[in-house]
Amino acid sequence: MEIQLERMLLQILMTLFPFVLYLVLANGKISDMKSKVIFGITCVFTIILSLSFAVHMDKGGILDLRLIPIYLAYIYGGNLLGIIISVFYIVVRLCIGGSEIAPVLVAIIIMGVILYGKQSLFFSWKLRKKVMTSTLFLSVTLALHYIIGSIVLKISITSNIMIILSLFIFSNAVVVFLLIYLIESQLEKRSLQQEIQNAEKFNVIGQLAASVAHEIRNPMTSIRGFMQILHSSNRISTSEKEYIKICIDEVDRANGIIADYLALGKNHSSEVSKLDVVREIKMAIRSLSSFATLNNVQLNFSNLIPIYINGNSQRVQQLFINLIKNGIEATNDNGIIDIEVSTDEKHVYITISDNGEGMSKEAADNFGLPFYSTKEKGTGLGLMVSRQIIEEMHGTITVNSTKGIGTILKLTFPRSKI
């Protein structure tokens, strides 16, 4: 069998082209349903091109880059898309025919079982590990597939066939290396653009806070003082006192919003010391205990051993108060909020989970972004401040939420080395 080098190179080009076109048109989005559908169509189109320019071996064997779109569908599109693309390839392959169908089915099924549910693990890796693991995985899978296929088809592995199979394994490795690198680079670029946009919004808010917040706060303080005097007077009725109490509460709420604006306008990154995060959480819980009782919410936190991070005590308490208070407000009667702290050699992990109303995917994706809130009277400033504090401490936050079930916040901070 001759080495069809031109056809191999053409198949590499036909596999790269649809995904490069997708990245240009979709601008690196593989998150919402529309972009996943387009990504799935890209995988289907790639499979069709791959089969159209496949290399045909003796005894009905077919060499193509089929596993690459299937692999990418599982990793970037999720389990459902991976299964759909796998079934599509199997149907097309059965229609084409050939004697290598059984090994193909075995290879795709085994790969699907291994990749099923591994999307979150993949995205937790750094770029280098993603690229190297993907390249190694596909190379090993293909090598085993070819070995099984040669046994089933009773093909004697000559030096010429060995060279062809090696070239195809190498082609798969190169193509998946390039595609993973391109996709991840595009996703990182999009993430950086989003961070820049958010930073610009925070900067505008900070400038606004610095220019007007103090001027607004001074007359608000005077208004609250006179309202308190009127509330203590014996010359007004009980209903009028209730109205005044509402006015005082609204003034306090306005002052809280101003305080959040002022917090956004300050840089606290230099005010850092070694803190026991367990102690800070306990103090935040103590501050919110009456509010939790009033809303019939149980706060569970059982950590006793000190765990240290670097941060500003006042800001860290503000962070936990904002997040826990948000959880209390999201729960109904008999709500439960569980807080857990764990650690390893480099990081501290804090989990805050509630059994509240939960959030939609859009709300979870926009959690803590400027001016985004799901509350009727909310401004989103509390969570904006929380996000800023986390970034100041070089930490991260992930949000997992399901409507009607609850929300889980996972915070990760560097462990203190001071």
Secondary structure as UniProt FT lines:
FT   HELIX           5..26
FT   TURN            27..28
FT   HELIX           33..52
FT   STRAND          55..56
FT   HELIX           58..60
FT   STRAND          62..63
FT   HELIX           67..72
FT   HELIX           73..77
FT   HELIX           79..96
FT   TURN            99..100
FT   HELIX           101..115
FT   TURN            116..117
FT   HELIX           119..123
FT   HELIX           127..152
FT   TURN            153..154
FT   HELIX           159..231
FT   HELIX           238..264
FT   TURN            269..270
FT   STRAND          273..276
FT   HELIX           277..294
FT   TURN            295..296
FT   STRAND          297..301
FT   STRAND          308..311
FT   HELIX           313..330
FT   TURN            333..334
FT   STRAND          335..343
FT   STRAND          347..354
FT   HELIX           361..365
FT   TURN            366..368
FT   TURN            370..371
FT   TURN            376..377
FT   HELIX           381..392
FT   TURN            393..394
FT   STRAND          396..402
FT   TURN            403..405
FT   STRAND          406..415
//
